[in-house]
């Protein structure tokens, strides 16, 4: 993986774990990354700690060169947010953008969800501007776009 502003490959460690397997340092870094992307960069005010983290799987790409994960997503188990499993809080932090890391993250999150919850579809609430990005991974838009936290979103489903 080559990251912007460098010509040397940066080693990444992908880790998927339950909430109780995250160290307090991991959790702090994940929350800082999520706040940087959603609250500061996207200027969106909402409650990020929404009560689903404890019942989710957390997938992150870690690099020793960075204090926060370069990419992160959570997989919420079926029946909590939607009938299906859900992938959400999908982020690529600034150093990882433009490298293909976001596509790799979504691919890995889908695989994690399918391993953890076989036979279940996956439903996401995608920012509408990213609909084509998720469609590349096989998601199909369902319903009309709607506003969530002041940003247009579209529900999308990946059948099992």
C-alpha positions as CSV (number, residue, x, y, z in Angstrom):
1,X,0.0,0.0,0.0
2,X,1.4,3.4,-1.0
3,X,0.1,6.4,0.9
4,X,0.0,10.0,-0.4
5,X,3.1,12.1,0.2
6,X,5.4,9.0,0.3
7,X,7.0,6.7,-2.1
8,X,7.6,3.9,0.3
9,X,5.0,1.3,1.1
10,X,3.5,1.7,4.6
11,X,2.9,-1.5,6.4
12,X,-0.8,-1.9,7.4
13,X,-2.2,-4.2,10.0
14,X,-5.9,-5.0,9.6
15,X,-7.7,-6.0,12.8
16,X,-11.3,-7.0,13.2
17,X,-12.5,-7.4,16.8
18,X,-15.4,-7.1,19.1
19,X,-15.8,-4.0,21.2
20,X,-14.5,-5.6,24.4
21,X,-11.4,-6.7,22.5
22,X,-10.4,-3.1,21.8
23,X,-7.9,-1.5,24.2
24,X,-8.8,1.9,25.6
25,X,-6.1,3.3,23.4
26,X,-7.6,1.7,20.3
27,X,-11.0,3.0,21.2
28,X,-9.6,6.5,21.8
29,X,-7.9,6.5,18.4
30,X,-11.0,5.2,16.6
31,X,-13.2,7.8,18.2
32,X,-10.7,10.5,17.4
33,X,-10.6,9.4,13.7
34,X,-14.4,9.2,13.5
35,X,-14.8,12.7,15.0
36,X,-12.1,14.1,12.7
37,X,-13.9,12.9,9.6
38,X,-17.5,13.2,10.5
39,X,-17.6,16.2,12.9
40,X,-14.7,18.4,11.8
41,X,-14.1,17.6,8.1
42,X,-17.8,17.2,7.2
43,X,-18.9,19.8,9.7
44,X,-21.7,17.5,10.9
45,X,-23.0,17.7,14.5
46,X,-24.5,14.4,15.7
47,X,-24.1,11.8,18.4
48,X,-21.4,9.5,17.1
49,X,-21.4,7.3,20.2
50,X,-24.9,6.0,19.4
51,X,-25.0,2.9,21.5
52,X,-24.3,0.4,18.7
53,X,-20.5,0.2,19.2
54,X,-20.7,-2.3,22.1
55,X,-22.7,-4.8,19.9
56,X,-20.6,-4.3,16.8
57,X,-17.5,-5.7,15.2
58,X,-14.8,-3.1,14.5
59,X,-12.5,-3.3,11.5
60,X,-9.5,-1.0,11.2
61,X,-6.3,-0.6,9.2
62,X,-3.5,0.4,11.5
63,X,-0.1,1.8,10.6
64,X,2.8,2.4,13.0
65,X,3.3,5.7,11.3
66,X,-0.1,7.1,12.4
67,X,-1.8,7.5,15.8
68,X,-5.3,6.9,14.4
69,X,-6.5,4.1,12.0
70,X,-6.1,4.9,8.3
71,X,-9.4,3.2,7.6
72,X,-12.2,2.1,9.9
73,X,-15.7,0.6,9.7
74,X,-18.1,-1.1,12.1
75,X,-20.4,-4.0,11.4
76,X,-23.6,-3.9,13.4
77,X,-25.2,-7.3,14.0
78,X,-28.6,-8.1,12.4
79,X,-31.6,-7.0,14.3
80,X,-30.1,-4.0,16.1
81,X,-30.1,-1.1,13.6
82,X,-31.8,-3.0,10.7
83,X,-33.2,-6.4,10.1
84,X,-30.0,-7.2,8.2
85,X,-26.4,-6.7,9.3
86,X,-25.1,-3.2,8.7
87,X,-21.8,-1.6,7.8
88,X,-21.4,2.0,9.1
89,X,-19.1,4.7,10.4
90,X,-17.0,4.0,7.3
91,X,-14.0,6.3,7.1
92,X,-10.6,6.7,5.5
93,X,-8.5,9.3,7.3
94,X,-6.6,11.9,5.3
95,X,-3.3,10.0,4.9
96,X,-5.1,7.0,3.4
97,X,-7.3,8.8,0.9
98,X,-6.7,8.3,-2.8
99,X,-4.9,5.0,-2.3
100,X,-7.7,2.5,-2.8
101,X,-7.9,1.9,1.0
102,X,-11.6,2.8,1.1
103,X,-12.4,0.1,-1.4
104,X,-10.3,-2.4,0.4
105,X,-12.0,-1.4,3.7
106,X,-15.5,-1.9,2.2
107,X,-14.4,-5.3,0.7
108,X,-13.1,-6.5,4.0
109,X,-16.2,-5.2,5.9
110,X,-18.5,-7.1,3.6
111,X,-16.4,-10.3,4.0
112,X,-16.4,-9.8,7.8
113,X,-20.1,-9.4,7.9
114,X,-20.7,-12.4,5.7
115,X,-18.4,-14.5,7.9
116,X,-20.0,-13.3,11.2
117,X,-23.6,-13.4,10.0
118,X,-23.8,-16.0,7.2
119,X,-27.0,-15.9,5.1
120,X,-27.7,-12.3,6.1
121,X,-27.9,-9.4,3.7
122,X,-26.2,-6.1,4.5
123,X,-28.0,-2.7,4.7
124,X,-26.2,0.6,4.8
125,X,-27.2,4.2,5.1
126,X,-24.8,5.7,2.5
127,X,-24.1,9.3,1.9
128,X,-25.9,9.9,-1.4
129,X,-22.7,11.3,-3.0
130,X,-21.1,7.9,-2.4
131,X,-23.9,5.8,-3.9
132,X,-21.8,4.9,-7.0
133,X,-18.8,3.9,-4.7
134,X,-21.0,1.4,-2.8
135,X,-22.7,0.2,-6.0
136,X,-19.2,-0.9,-7.2
137,X,-19.2,-3.2,-4.2
138,X,-22.6,-4.7,-5.1
139,X,-25.0,-2.5,-3.0
140,X,-28.3,-1.5,-4.6
141,X,-30.2,1.7,-3.6
142,X,-33.6,1.1,-2.1
143,X,-36.1,3.9,-1.6
144,X,-35.6,7.6,-2.0
145,X,-32.8,9.7,-0.7
146,X,-33.4,11.3,2.7
147,X,-31.7,13.7,5.1
148,X,-29.7,12.3,8.0
149,X,-27.7,14.7,10.2
150,X,-28.1,17.4,7.5
151,X,-26.5,15.2,4.8
152,X,-28.4,13.5,2.0
153,X,-28.3,9.7,2.4
154,X,-29.6,6.7,0.5
155,X,-30.4,3.2,2.0
156,X,-28.6,0.5,0.1
157,X,-28.7,-3.3,0.4
158,X,-26.3,-6.0,-0.5
159,X,-28.3,-9.3,-0.8
160,X,-26.8,-12.4,0.8
